Amino acid sequence: MNKYRDFENYIKEYPTRDGRFGPYGGAYLPPELVPAFEEIDEAYRTICHSAQFISELRRIRKEFQGRPTPVYHCARLSNLLGKTQIYLKREDLNHSGAHKLNHCMGEGLLAQFMGKKKLIAETGAGQHGVALATAAAYFGLECDIYMGEVDIAKQAPNVSRMKILGARVIPVSHGLKTLKEAVDAAFEGYLKEYKDAIYCIGSAVGPHPFPLMVRDFQYVVGEEARAQFKEMTGLLPDAITACVGGGSNSIGFFLPFIADPVEIYGVEPMGRGSGVGDNAATITFGKTGILHGFESLLLQDDKGEPLPVYSVASGLDYPAVGPEHAFLHDCGRIKYDCVTDEDAIEAFFLLSRYEGIIPAVESAHAVAYAIKVALENRHDSILANLSGRGDKDMDYVIEHYGYGDQYLEKYAK
Ligand SMILES: *Cc1c(COP(=O)(O)O)cnc(C)c1O
């Protein structure tokens, strides 16, 4: 049995017609919302084969987003650590600074093809809200972003960005006033307006067809990276890695390598440690359950209520994970491992000082894993997906960790 060749038809076979990845996925919706999601499913099914849709998306990626993003060899960092050669796929150079625009532009184009006038979403830290507001401005669509009042107070620069881009930021003032309440409010808003609006999810999560659509829109990341790496080195990388929050940058990066002899590592945030509420390592600690309309691994209590989650990277602190990751973990094709806040922050400073690239703290988790592989000399080469840039994190990092000299001392020769 060849463990890689077993996956040659994987992408055609999964998800099934009803949105299942093995036992995970599906669509668990209030009856009133079923027609709205069926409409999206049908539209996507038709449009994804349309030559016009495909060529328009290709043009947008090239002319507006600046794709393809490069693959970069971290020569100085690799040399510092040992023999393993570390490479990065530079999604931080995508317009608006992260991979999220890949699926937001796809969702915006779908909305335009469906004749919708408005994009609706929730946002936590504001990254998804900004990417979607960017897409809405590009397509000339209205944009309603639901955001908890606590998050609005914490994420002022992203709130300003969304407003400058013309989005309406709708404060959510019930419950804990954060992401979970914002999701509920966005669903309620969508229910009232679904004839004219489309709901746009922020990751490879949610009810079918979102995990499928988002992975398809992110697939370009791994597809480009695979060809670029081969052109640079004549080979495939021995291993690849990406951070896993909901799982969008990672699934798009991983799948083009699924049938290759390449080790794949998904990296979850271990935060402050393994205690309840100290991390967001859903695959590592989670159990099967249903949240926000889909079945997957979840961090939940005995009653099935989501547990509190934490990570220094707010883009990774979600108590569920995309259903496809839960499935590929069970299949044993992808290995999932964890990186702590401390290791991610160390990687943030190492990449900044040795390569002149300031990563998003989310992406720093993938870099930290590549560093770990290099220090253990486990593979000859590893390609990490640098999902976004770190400008948004600088104030927070400086306040809590200074300029990082304490992390660099142990590497100084
Ligand atoms: C949102 C975000 C993530 C996490 O989301 P995924 O859906 O797991 O990819 C990772 N990196 C950056 C830069 C982000 O903004």
PDBQT file of the ligand as one rigid body, heavy atoms in Angstrom, charges set to zero:
ROOT
HETATM    1  C1  LIG A 501      -7.274  34.444   9.848  1.00  0.00    +0.000 C 
HETATM    2  C2  LIG A 501      -5.859  34.103   9.710  1.00  0.00    +0.000 A 
HETATM    3  C3  LIG A 501      -5.372  32.792   9.929  1.00  0.00    +0.000 A 
HETATM    4  C4  LIG A 501      -6.233  31.660  10.397  1.00  0.00    +0.000 C 
HETATM    5  O1  LIG A 501      -7.249  31.273   9.547  1.00  0.00    +0.000 OA
HETATM    6  P1  LIG A 501      -7.255  29.900   8.731  1.00  0.00    +0.000 P 
HETATM    7  O2  LIG A 501      -8.637  29.841   8.217  1.00  0.00    +0.000 OA
HETATM    8  O3  LIG A 501      -6.917  28.792   9.670  1.00  0.00    +0.000 OA
HETATM    9  O4  LIG A 501      -6.250  30.023   7.659  1.00  0.00    +0.000 OA
HETATM   10  C5  LIG A 501      -4.020  32.534   9.702  1.00  0.00    +0.000 A 
HETATM   11  N1  LIG A 501      -3.178  33.506   9.309  1.00  0.00    +0.000 NA
HETATM   12  C6  LIG A 501      -3.595  34.786   9.109  1.00  0.00    +0.000 A 
HETATM   13  C7  LIG A 501      -2.595  35.801   8.684  1.00  0.00    +0.000 C 
HETATM   14  C8  LIG A 501      -4.942  35.133   9.309  1.00  0.00    +0.000 A 
HETATM   15  O5  LIG A 501      -5.350  36.391   9.112  1.00  0.00    +0.000 OA
ENDROOT
TORSDOF 0
